[in-house]
Amino acid sequence: MPTAARPARSLLALALLVNLLAASAPATVSGTQRQAIVPPPSPTIPAVPPWSPQPADRHERVATVAAGARPSTMRAVPALTDWISRAKPDVPDPRPTAVSKQHTSAGPATVGSFKGRNHVWIPALGIDRSVSWYACSSSFYPGNRVYRWGCAGTNNIYLFGHAHSVFKALHDAYVRGKLKKGMKVYYAGADGKVGTYAVSWWKVTTPERGTWAYAGQEHPSLTLQTCVGAKSQYRLIVRLAKVGSWR
C-alpha cells in the first residue's frame, strides 16, 4: 500500500472522531446551554384511594354504614357477615361486667318490681338473665350468657344470646307462634335504671343481610337477636320500642 495514503486515512479518522464528539456535547444557542428534554416521572397512584378519618364514635360509624353512606367519605370497616357466630377459639369464657340482683317479686310484673344492673327480664318467657358486654372488636366465641353488643348504633340496645341456652325461650316462642306484639321486656343498664320495652315487630334474616338490625334508631329501642333454623343459619331479630320512663 502506498505510504502517502496512510496520513490521509489518519486525518479522515481524526475528523470523524471530532464530529462525533461535537455531536454528543451540549450545544450552545444564544449563550444558553441546550439540555436534553427528559419527561417528568409519573406520579405514584395508590392502589386504594385514601379515605377521610373514621368518625370518633363507633356507634356513629356503624349507623352511617347501615344508612348507606358513600364509601368515599369514610374508612372501610370489616364486614360483620358472621354476626358473632364465630368458630370457637381456645379462649376462657368472660365473666359478667356486673353482678345483678334478680327479680323476686311474686306480684304482677311492673317496672318497679325489677332491680339490678346489667340485667334483662322477659317475664312472659321466663327469661331472667344478667347481661355481659361484648365489644365491637371482640372475637371470642359467645358463651352461655346474654350479651350487649357494642357494634349497635345509638338508641339501639342490642342484646343477643344462643338459641340453645339463654335465649331458648325466645327461639321457642317464635317457632311455636307464642311471640306477641306488646310483650314487655325490662332492661337495667349499668347505672341501675330500668327501662320498659314492648315488642313492636320481628323478622328473620340472614347474617349477610342484617346490617339494618344493629343500625342506630331515631327513638330509644331495644333489639333481641338469636338464631333459628335447622343449622342456626338464620337470625331472628325482635325490635322493641321504649315505653314509659326510666325508673
SULQUIQUI-V570820 format. One record per residue. N is the residue number from 0. RES is the residue in three letters. PHI is phi in degrees with one decimal (none if undefined). PSI is psi in radians with two decimals (NA if undefined). Layout:
n->N res->RES phi->PHI psi->PSI
n->N res->RES phi->PHI psi->PSI
//
This chain:
n->0 res->MET phi->none psi->2.42
n->1 res->PRO phi->-62.8 psi->2.51
n->2 res->THR phi->-70.4 psi->-0.51
n->3 res->ALA phi->-68.4 psi->-0.41
n->4 res->ALA phi->-73.0 psi->-0.45
n->5 res->ARG phi->-63.7 psi->-0.83
n->6 res->PRO phi->-60.4 psi->-0.65
n->7 res->ALA phi->-64.4 psi->-0.75
n->8 res->ARG phi->-64.8 psi->-0.65
n->9 res->SER phi->-64.9 psi->-0.71
n->10 res->LEU phi->-65.1 psi->-0.68
n->11 res->LEU phi->-64.3 psi->-0.73
n->12 res->ALA phi->-65.7 psi->-0.69
n->13 res->LEU phi->-64.1 psi->-0.69
n->14 res->ALA phi->-65.5 psi->-0.72
n->15 res->LEU phi->-62.3 psi->-0.70
n->16 res->LEU phi->-64.4 psi->-0.73
n->17 res->VAL phi->-63.1 psi->-0.73
n->18 res->ASN phi->-62.9 psi->-0.73
n->19 res->LEU phi->-63.5 psi->-0.76
n->20 res->LEU phi->-63.2 psi->-0.69
n->21 res->ALA phi->-66.0 psi->-0.64
n->22 res->ALA phi->-69.3 psi->-0.59
n->23 res->SER phi->-82.2 psi->-0.31
n->24 res->ALA phi->-79.0 psi->2.59
n->25 res->PRO phi->-59.9 psi->2.31
n->26 res->ALA phi->-84.7 psi->2.72
n->27 res->THR phi->-115.6 psi->2.13
n->28 res->VAL phi->-122.6 psi->2.07
n->29 res->SER phi->53.8 psi->0.70
n->30 res->GLY phi->77.8 psi->0.03
n->31 res->THR phi->-111.5 psi->2.30
n->32 res->GLN phi->-74.4 psi->2.25
n->33 res->ARG phi->-89.8 psi->2.09
n->34 res->GLN phi->-100.2 psi->2.65
n->35 res->ALA phi->-66.1 psi->2.42
n->36 res->ILE phi->-82.8 psi->2.11
n->37 res->VAL phi->-118.0 psi->2.14
n->38 res->PRO phi->-64.3 psi->2.50
n->39 res->PRO phi->-66.0 psi->2.65
n->40 res->PRO phi->-65.8 psi->2.56
n->41 res->SER phi->-68.7 psi->2.44
n->42 res->PRO phi->-64.9 psi->2.56
n->43 res->THR phi->-77.1 psi->2.16
n->44 res->ILE phi->-104.4 psi->2.08
n->45 res->PRO phi->-65.5 psi->2.63
n->46 res->ALA phi->-66.0 psi->-0.57
n->47 res->VAL phi->-121.3 psi->2.21
n->48 res->PRO phi->-63.3 psi->2.44
n->49 res->PRO phi->-68.1 psi->2.35
n->50 res->TRP phi->-106.7 psi->2.74
n->51 res->SER phi->-68.7 psi->2.81
n->52 res->PRO phi->-58.8 psi->2.72
n->53 res->GLN phi->-68.8 psi->2.66
n->54 res->PRO phi->-58.6 psi->2.58
n->55 res->ALA phi->-64.7 psi->-0.55
n->56 res->ASP phi->-95.5 psi->2.12
n->57 res->ARG phi->-59.3 psi->-0.68
n->58 res->HIS phi->-61.0 psi->-0.72
n->59 res->GLU phi->-63.0 psi->-0.69
n->60 res->ARG phi->-66.9 psi->-0.77
n->61 res->VAL phi->-64.0 psi->-0.74
n->62 res->ALA phi->-64.4 psi->-0.63
n->63 res->THR phi->-69.7 psi->-0.70
n->64 res->VAL phi->-60.8 psi->-0.79
n->65 res->ALA phi->-65.3 psi->-0.49
n->66 res->ALA phi->-79.9 psi->-0.09
n->67 res->GLY phi->88.0 psi->0.66
n->68 res->ALA phi->-66.5 psi->2.62
n->69 res->ARG phi->-66.9 psi->2.35
n->70 res->PRO phi->-64.6 psi->-0.33
n->71 res->SER phi->-72.4 psi->-0.16
n->72 res->THR phi->-104.3 psi->0.04
n->73 res->MET phi->-157.4 psi->2.86
n->74 res->ARG phi->-72.5 psi->2.73
n->75 res->ALA phi->-72.9 psi->2.54
n->76 res->VAL phi->-120.6 psi->2.61
n->77 res->PRO phi->-59.4 psi->2.42
n->78 res->ALA phi->-71.2 psi->2.25
n->79 res->LEU phi->-95.0 psi->0.98
n->80 res->THR phi->-73.6 psi->-0.43
n->81 res->ASP phi->-88.2 psi->-0.18
n->82 res->TRP phi->51.1 psi->0.96
n->83 res->ILE phi->53.1 psi->0.55
n->84 res->SER phi->-116.2 psi->1.01
n->85 res->ARG phi->-82.2 psi->2.83
n->86 res->ALA phi->-63.4 psi->2.49
n->87 res->LYS phi->-75.6 psi->2.02
n->88 res->PRO phi->-87.2 psi->3.03
n->89 res->ASP phi->-85.1 psi->1.30
n->90 res->VAL phi->-129.1 psi->2.36
n->91 res->PRO phi->-65.8 psi->2.61
n->92 res->ASP phi->-68.4 psi->2.22
n->93 res->PRO phi->-72.0 psi->2.73
n->94 res->ARG phi->-86.8 psi->2.70
n->95 res->PRO phi->-60.0 psi->2.69
n->96 res->THR phi->-74.6 psi->-0.33
n->97 res->ALA phi->-156.1 psi->2.64
n->98 res->VAL phi->-90.0 psi->2.21
n->99 res->SER phi->-106.6 psi->2.56
n->100 res->LYS phi->-82.6 psi->2.33
n->101 res->GLN phi->-84.9 psi->2.67
n->102 res->HIS phi->-73.1 psi->2.24
n->103 res->THR phi->-124.7 psi->0.11
n->104 res->SER phi->-67.7 psi->2.36
n->105 res->ALA phi->-90.6 psi->-0.19
n->106 res->GLY phi->-84.8 psi->-2.99
n->107 res->PRO phi->-60.6 psi->2.56
n->108 res->ALA phi->-73.5 psi->2.12
n->109 res->THR phi->-135.0 psi->2.80
n->110 res->VAL phi->-59.1 psi->-0.56
n->111 res->GLY phi->-71.3 psi->-0.23
n->112 res->SER phi->-81.3 psi->-0.20
n->113 res->PHE phi->-111.2 psi->2.24
n->114 res->LYS phi->-135.5 psi->2.44
n->115 res->GLY phi->154.1 psi->-3.02
n->116 res->ARG phi->-135.4 psi->2.50
n->117 res->ASN phi->49.4 psi->1.12
n->118 res->HIS phi->-147.1 psi->2.64
n->119 res->VAL phi->-133.4 psi->2.41
n->120 res->TRP phi->-127.2 psi->2.30
n->121 res->ILE phi->-127.7 psi->1.50
n->122 res->PRO phi->-56.7 psi->-0.69
n->123 res->ALA phi->-63.6 psi->-0.40
n->124 res->LEU phi->-109.8 psi->0.02
n->125 res->GLY phi->72.1 psi->0.38
n->126 res->ILE phi->-92.6 psi->2.22
n->127 res->ASP phi->-147.5 psi->1.62
n->128 res->ARG phi->-136.9 psi->2.54
n->129 res->SER phi->-75.4 psi->2.75
n->130 res->VAL phi->-119.3 psi->2.28
n->131 res->SER phi->-105.5 psi->2.68
n->132 res->TRP phi->-85.2 psi->2.38
n->133 res->TYR phi->-125.8 psi->1.78
n->134 res->ALA phi->-64.7 psi->2.72
n->135 res->CYS phi->-63.7 psi->-0.46
n->136 res->SER phi->-89.9 psi->-0.04
n->137 res->SER phi->-66.9 psi->2.58
n->138 res->SER phi->-132.1 psi->0.01
n->139 res->PHE phi->-72.4 psi->2.70
n->140 res->TYR phi->-72.4 psi->2.23
n->141 res->PRO phi->-59.6 psi->2.39
n->142 res->GLY phi->-90.8 psi->-2.79
n->143 res->ASN phi->-84.5 psi->1.13
n->144 res->ARG phi->-144.9 psi->2.86
n->145 res->VAL phi->-92.5 psi->2.30
n->146 res->TYR phi->-117.3 psi->2.58
n->147 res->ARG phi->-101.6 psi->2.17
n->148 res->TRP phi->-88.4 psi->2.25
n->149 res->GLY phi->-76.9 psi->-0.13
n->150 res->CYS phi->-79.7 psi->-0.23
n->151 res->ALA phi->-67.8 psi->2.62
n->152 res->GLY phi->-79.3 psi->-3.09
n->153 res->THR phi->-66.0 psi->2.64
n->154 res->ASN phi->59.4 psi->0.49
n->155 res->ASN phi->-140.6 psi->1.59
n->156 res->ILE phi->-77.0 psi->1.97
n->157 res->TYR phi->-110.3 psi->1.94
n->158 res->LEU phi->-112.5 psi->2.34
n->159 res->PHE phi->-136.2 psi->2.73
n->160 res->GLY phi->-164.5 psi->2.82
n->161 res->HIS phi->-69.5 psi->2.50
n->162 res->ALA phi->-73.4 psi->-0.32
n->163 res->HIS phi->-94.7 psi->0.03
n->164 res->SER phi->-139.1 psi->-1.78
n->165 res->VAL phi->-64.1 psi->-0.55
n->166 res->PHE phi->-110.5 psi->0.46
n->167 res->LYS phi->-62.0 psi->-0.69
n->168 res->ALA phi->-63.7 psi->-0.62
n->169 res->LEU phi->-67.7 psi->-0.78
n->170 res->HIS phi->-58.3 psi->-0.85
n->171 res->ASP phi->-65.8 psi->-0.65
n->172 res->ALA phi->-61.9 psi->-0.71
n->173 res->TYR phi->-67.1 psi->-0.83
n->174 res->VAL phi->-62.8 psi->-0.64
n->175 res->ARG phi->-92.8 psi->0.08
n->176 res->GLY phi->74.3 psi->0.39
n->177 res->LYS phi->-96.4 psi->-0.08
n->178 res->LEU phi->-77.4 psi->2.20
n->179 res->LYS phi->-125.5 psi->2.54
n->180 res->LYS phi->-66.7 psi->2.50
n->181 res->GLY phi->90.2 psi->-0.17
n->182 res->MET phi->-58.0 psi->2.32
n->183 res->LYS phi->-90.8 psi->2.45
n->184 res->VAL phi->-128.9 psi->2.35
n->185 res->TYR phi->-113.9 psi->2.25
n->186 res->TYR phi->-128.9 psi->2.25
n->187 res->ALA phi->-106.8 psi->2.19
n->188 res->GLY phi->-82.9 psi->-3.00
n->189 res->ALA phi->-66.9 psi->-0.38
n->190 res->ASP phi->-86.9 psi->-0.02
n->191 res->GLY phi->86.5 psi->-0.05
n->192 res->LYS phi->-78.2 psi->2.33
n->193 res->VAL phi->-106.4 psi->2.25
n->194 res->GLY phi->-112.4 psi->2.64
n->195 res->THR phi->-107.4 psi->2.32
n->196 res->TYR phi->-129.0 psi->2.56
n->197 res->ALA phi->-122.2 psi->2.43
n->198 res->VAL phi->-63.6 psi->2.20
n->199 res->SER phi->-99.5 psi->-0.78
n->200 res->TRP phi->-166.0 psi->2.99
n->201 res->TRP phi->-146.0 psi->2.81
n->202 res->LYS phi->-155.9 psi->2.55
n->203 res->VAL phi->-106.3 psi->2.30
n->204 res->THR phi->-140.6 psi->3.12
n->205 res->THR phi->-104.1 psi->2.75
n->206 res->PRO phi->-56.8 psi->-0.66
n->207 res->GLU phi->-78.4 psi->-0.07
n->208 res->ARG phi->-123.2 psi->0.53
n->209 res->GLY phi->-118.4 psi->0.33
n->210 res->THR phi->-62.0 psi->-0.48
n->211 res->TRP phi->-64.3 psi->-0.45
n->212 res->ALA phi->-66.7 psi->-0.66
n->213 res->TYR phi->-105.6 psi->0.25
n->214 res->ALA phi->-71.7 psi->2.80
n->215 res->GLY phi->-64.2 psi->2.65
n->216 res->GLN phi->-118.6 psi->2.70
n->217 res->GLU phi->-72.0 psi->-0.62
n->218 res->HIS phi->-120.4 psi->2.74
n->219 res->PRO phi->-55.2 psi->2.18
n->220 res->SER phi->-138.7 psi->2.86
n->221 res->LEU phi->-133.3 psi->2.39
n->222 res->THR phi->-122.8 psi->2.33
n->223 res->LEU phi->-110.2 psi->2.40
n->224 res->GLN phi->-132.5 psi->2.37
n->225 res->THR phi->-151.1 psi->3.08
n->226 res->CYS phi->-97.3 psi->2.65
n->227 res->VAL phi->-140.4 psi->2.86
n->228 res->GLY phi->109.2 psi->2.72
n->229 res->ALA phi->-59.3 psi->-0.54
n->230 res->LYS phi->-117.4 psi->0.39
n->231 res->SER phi->54.2 psi->0.63
n->232 res->GLN phi->-85.8 psi->-0.13
n->233 res->TYR phi->-116.3 psi->2.84
n->234 res->ARG phi->-119.2 psi->2.18
n->235 res->LEU phi->-88.6 psi->2.13
n->236 res->ILE phi->-113.5 psi->2.13
n->237 res->VAL phi->-116.6 psi->2.08
n->238 res->ARG phi->-102.9 psi->2.30
n->239 res->LEU phi->-123.3 psi->2.55
n->240 res->ALA phi->-107.1 psi->2.52
n->241 res->LYS phi->-72.6 psi->2.36
n->242 res->VAL phi->-123.8 psi->2.55
n->243 res->GLY phi->71.3 psi->-2.80
n->244 res->SER phi->-120.7 psi->2.94
n->245 res->TRP phi->-69.2 psi->2.54
n->246 res->ARG phi->-120.6 psi->NA
//
